């Protein structure tokens, strides 16, 4: 429009459409703002609110005191004690002074700076490193607090720390603590890598109960992370108490007797050394032994000792490398009762005995347990395969006269049991009845897990045709090309050759056979209780399976095991039991000495497995002295002492029993 | 071209027949309300910290209320002064502005920038006043010969007039304010009748300018980092995007009705740096939610609408162009400020008019609105025609 004057005479200023365009532009811009606001607050609002809540809250865990472990009578074995622990908040520790601070700290703790640095570096920078291995006493804590100005980020905190009240007593059963490994973090529902967990024994097996639930302090924080106020506290739930079936007193006695047995074994070796002509066969000193006492009718373990042992307390706050290596060298962490696998030797004859009675299979020409054969010094048999044909009865260099099944068990006559094996071989070779001895062994608990409530149980080996076939497929170096032979069965029926068991497996086997065929799961825990002593869970005896054994066989086995200690291979060892010998029965075993592939001589391993009272069995005792010599001479006296304790008699010192079965 | 007064028939027609010597009450009420809300928001985001640090939780709010009071006085004063007076001293106004912008460059730097001249207990920020001064000075230039086609020469003069203070502001550095200056200038040129071709050339040179800025490496590293952070808002939440991230947490967590006055954790616990100044809108968003936030946006929309009405109803080109300049100034500030708190535009330090803590911006903008109000009053037949005063 060319007219610049408005009707009222005022000058024309600007065109209205231009203002309109600007108005549209601004309206558009504000509409965008409006919709963006709608999106942020209403569409995405809930997510932002969550972030706002996370922004202002920080929590600090409160470690739950670990549950106690007590014995059958409530005596404390492991507990939680208030301890002082060093924490390093790496976010408060400037990197440039880190070295200096750690060096000063190491000096106060009397450690090398390298050790301290390694411990700190387990935690990513910027986080709090708790160092449970640096448990400190009050004096050190004061020293650190005094020097706080030169130790930025270093604080001392009170934390519950594991304490073991009785030194190394029951060490293997209790186990020990340690910081979780990557595997533990996968296995357990835990994320805290700074809190120790059970690594072995009951500490490991019952971790979920003992651990408790951590609590937390919840704080409101500012953007710098400084605490403004405490919003609330979730108190920790202390771990539950695990009550064991073991008894402190019985355990202490068994552990003492075990050490005595080792001393006895070594004393015997010294006297033998003089007679020894072959220096290559000089027996090494006896170092390891184990004994387990189990209730026959519940599976409850009353005592379980393994020597050498260790103090669980060493692991609290981290074990030092030197101690760990020294103990490892001595195999001190092995619980031989469940991990020491050895040929059970003649203790296995009780299983062959039951097989013979139940399956009615006796030496050739014999059809009842009462008929005898000559227990000669050797047995000649020509197998069709390449098995050895001449079997020396090493126990009896001279003939031991005519013996029936009962005599053979009492005298531990190999010839008789070999003849039983030959009868099986002849009658059932290559049939499914060929493994009848192994079947019986498996039924009563050999060659399979006992399922005891302790970790890392070894299952042993129970050889048969099937196992040899498997080995030939997968581990051909373990077996000869011919596979399973008659000679293997002859070895096996006397507990030698392709068979190794743990002492606990033998204890379970004897208990099952002598209680009439009930196989119990052995267990070390009796109940789970709250910290206040309220019972959460009672671990009832658990029957794994029942084996059909005739009462006659059970009665016969009991009788013959009694005669072993009265007049058989354990007679001299059990002399000190006096009249009580009437109520005890058991069997000695001596696993043959051998020289291994590296030329190292291994002495015989001494065994004794027995029960008492024999007519209504209550306890089964298994003793194994690794490379300890003769079962009759070393293991049987130890078992005798344990029975003295169990039967309430005075425990007399160990004296060597008969040197049998060598 | 439609005659302005006629084209707004509904509005202009009514006003032309009805003497209205009074100031625009709606604008006054809106400005006062925004100032009051701003003071409460400043209090909500400072009282916890101040109580802890000084035991005086209201000090920041009191300071803000003093500024608001001074700003309202400035608004009324500017309303009373006949805006045509400024037509006599455009050079003086422009020179005073230039002097202030040069002097500030020699002031002690704060937070890495020289934007403030200390005056006693206060900080005088020349660039805030410069925007209003430039609007007046540019308007006076563009008024001459208004109604005729805007000549290329006048366009060039206007651009030069804006570019010099713009460059001085860039030196502070204050990129946000420099962009405001650019936006205002373009808006005023458009209102003053620049042709389509001239706008096209302006747009093209703007694009060239942006490319040149990046090519010549004149941006500070923090400016580039903020831009990069804006383009990838999920990155570096603990660093360059901390502000944007915490700001969105605050606003987002307000949801529909907000977390309640003094209940917002982000605001109470000072999670948002510069919350009382550039990020004051986050306090509204967190505590009053979408309802409060959109109410504030609506208030600014009405305010700007009123200013545009003045532009349309202005009795002369000078008043109309001043009003357009002020509308552009307010719109840009509101859009960029709120936009950056919700992640719509990159973080730039522009205050939210009448709400952000700080005196200079508040007083300068209130004065600007006062001038606009003066235009509003003068358009009335009453003020134009002395004989009508008897009515």
HADDOCK unambig.tbl for C-alpha pairs under 7 A between the chains (distance, minus, plus):
assign (segid A and resid 1 and name CA) (segid B and resid 1 and name CA) 4.27 0.50 0.50
assign (segid A and resid 1 and name CA) (segid B and resid 2 and name CA) 6.75 0.50 0.50
assign (segid A and resid 4 and name CA) (segid B and resid 147 and name CA) 6.16 0.50 0.50
assign (segid A and resid 6 and name CA) (segid B and resid 3 and name CA) 6.91 0.50 0.50
assign (segid A and resid 10 and name CA) (segid B and resid 315 and name CA) 6.90 0.50 0.50
assign (segid A and resid 11 and name CA) (segid B and resid 316 and name CA) 6.22 0.50 0.50
assign (segid A and resid 12 and name CA) (segid B and resid 3 and name CA) 6.82 0.50 0.50
assign (segid A and resid 12 and name CA) (segid B and resid 147 and name CA) 6.26 0.50 0.50
assign (segid A and resid 12 and name CA) (segid B and resid 316 and name CA) 6.81 0.50 0.50
assign (segid A and resid 13 and name CA) (segid B and resid 146 and name CA) 6.61 0.50 0.50
assign (segid A and resid 13 and name CA) (segid B and resid 147 and name CA) 6.12 0.50 0.50
assign (segid A and resid 13 and name CA) (segid B and resid 316 and name CA) 5.12 0.50 0.50
assign (segid A and resid 13 and name CA) (segid B and resid 317 and name CA) 3.96 0.50 0.50
assign (segid A and resid 13 and name CA) (segid B and resid 320 and name CA) 6.97 0.50 0.50
assign (segid A and resid 14 and name CA) (segid B and resid 4 and name CA) 6.40 0.50 0.50
assign (segid A and resid 14 and name CA) (segid B and resid 147 and name CA) 6.89 0.50 0.50
assign (segid A and resid 14 and name CA) (segid B and resid 191 and name CA) 6.50 0.50 0.50
assign (segid A and resid 14 and name CA) (segid B and resid 192 and name CA) 6.35 0.50 0.50
assign (segid A and resid 14 and name CA) (segid B and resid 193 and name CA) 6.89 0.50 0.50
assign (segid A and resid 14 and name CA) (segid B and resid 317 and name CA) 6.18 0.50 0.50
assign (segid A and resid 15 and name CA) (segid B and resid 1 and name CA) 6.27 0.50 0.50
assign (segid A and resid 15 and name CA) (segid B and resid 2 and name CA) 6.09 0.50 0.50
assign (segid A and resid 15 and name CA) (segid B and resid 3 and name CA) 6.28 0.50 0.50
assign (segid A and resid 15 and name CA) (segid B and resid 4 and name CA) 5.43 0.50 0.50
assign (segid A and resid 16 and name CA) (segid B and resid 2 and name CA) 6.59 0.50 0.50
assign (segid A and resid 16 and name CA) (segid B and resid 3 and name CA) 6.96 0.50 0.50
assign (segid A and resid 16 and name CA) (segid B and resid 4 and name CA) 4.76 0.50 0.50
assign (segid A and resid 16 and name CA) (segid B and resid 7 and name CA) 6.37 0.50 0.50
assign (segid A and resid 16 and name CA) (segid B and resid 312 and name CA) 6.10 0.50 0.50
assign (segid A and resid 18 and name CA) (segid B and resid 191 and name CA) 5.79 0.50 0.50
assign (segid A and resid 19 and name CA) (segid B and resid 191 and name CA) 6.73 0.50 0.50
assign (segid A and resid 19 and name CA) (segid B and resid 308 and name CA) 6.79 0.50 0.50
assign (segid A and resid 19 and name CA) (segid B and resid 312 and name CA) 6.69 0.50 0.50
assign (segid A and resid 26 and name CA) (segid B and resid 331 and name CA) 6.55 0.50 0.50
assign (segid A and resid 29 and name CA) (segid B and resid 335 and name CA) 6.78 0.50 0.50
assign (segid A and resid 30 and name CA) (segid B and resid 335 and name CA) 6.84 0.50 0.50
assign (segid A and resid 33 and name CA) (segid B and resid 335 and name CA) 6.96 0.50 0.50
assign (segid A and resid 33 and name CA) (segid B and resid 339 and name CA) 6.27 0.50 0.50
assign (segid A and resid 34 and name CA) (segid B and resid 294 and name CA) 6.50 0.50 0.50
assign (segid A and resid 36 and name CA) (segid B and resid 342 and name CA) 6.95 0.50 0.50
assign (segid A and resid 37 and name CA) (segid B and resid 290 and name CA) 6.98 0.50 0.50
assign (segid A and resid 37 and name CA) (segid B and resid 342 and name CA) 6.65 0.50 0.50
assign (segid A and resid 38 and name CA) (segid B and resid 290 and name CA) 6.69 0.50 0.50
assign (segid A and resid 40 and name CA) (segid B and resid 252 and name CA) 5.10 0.50 0.50
assign (segid A and resid 40 and name CA) (segid B and resid 342 and name CA) 6.89 0.50 0.50
assign (segid A and resid 41 and name CA) (segid B and resid 251 and name CA) 6.30 0.50 0.50
assign (segid A and resid 41 and name CA) (segid B and resid 252 and name CA) 4.18 0.50 0.50
assign (segid A and resid 41 and name CA) (segid B and resid 253 and name CA) 6.67 0.50 0.50
assign (segid A and resid 41 and name CA) (segid B and resid 254 and name CA) 6.31 0.50 0.50
assign (segid A and resid 41 and name CA) (segid B and resid 255 and name CA) 4.34 0.50 0.50
assign (segid A and resid 41 and name CA) (segid B and resid 256 and name CA) 6.63 0.50 0.50
assign (segid A and resid 41 and name CA) (segid B and resid 289 and name CA) 6.99 0.50 0.50
assign (segid A and resid 41 and name CA) (segid B and resid 290 and name CA) 6.12 0.50 0.50
assign (segid A and resid 42 and name CA) (segid B and resid 255 and name CA) 5.21 0.50 0.50
assign (segid A and resid 42 and name CA) (segid B and resid 256 and name CA) 6.19 0.50 0.50
assign (segid A and resid 44 and name CA) (segid B and resid 252 and name CA) 6.59 0.50 0.50
assign (segid A and resid 45 and name CA) (segid B and resid 252 and name CA) 4.41 0.50 0.50
assign (segid A and resid 45 and name CA) (segid B and resid 253 and name CA) 5.27 0.50 0.50
assign (segid A and resid 45 and name CA) (segid B and resid 255 and name CA) 5.06 0.50 0.50
assign (segid A and resid 46 and name CA) (segid B and resid 253 and name CA) 6.53 0.50 0.50
assign (segid A and resid 48 and name CA) (segid B and resid 249 and name CA) 4.82 0.50 0.50
assign (segid A and resid 48 and name CA) (segid B and resid 252 and name CA) 5.09 0.50 0.50
assign (segid A and resid 48 and name CA) (segid B and resid 253 and name CA) 4.98 0.50 0.50
assign (segid A and resid 49 and name CA) (segid B and resid 249 and name CA) 6.73 0.50 0.50
assign (segid A and resid 49 and name CA) (segid B and resid 252 and name CA) 6.54 0.50 0.50
assign (segid A and resid 49 and name CA) (segid B and resid 253 and name CA) 3.86 0.50 0.50
assign (segid A and resid 51 and name CA) (segid B and resid 249 and name CA) 6.53 0.50 0.50
assign (segid A and resid 52 and name CA) (segid B and resid 249 and name CA) 5.86 0.50 0.50
assign (segid A and resid 52 and name CA) (segid B and resid 250 and name CA) 6.95 0.50 0.50
assign (segid A and resid 52 and name CA) (segid B and resid 253 and name CA) 6.63 0.50 0.50
assign (segid A and resid 52 and name CA) (segid B and resid 266 and name CA) 6.79 0.50 0.50
assign (segid A and resid 222 and name CA) (segid B and resid 269 and name CA) 6.00 0.50 0.50
assign (segid A and resid 223 and name CA) (segid B and resid 271 and name CA) 5.59 0.50 0.50
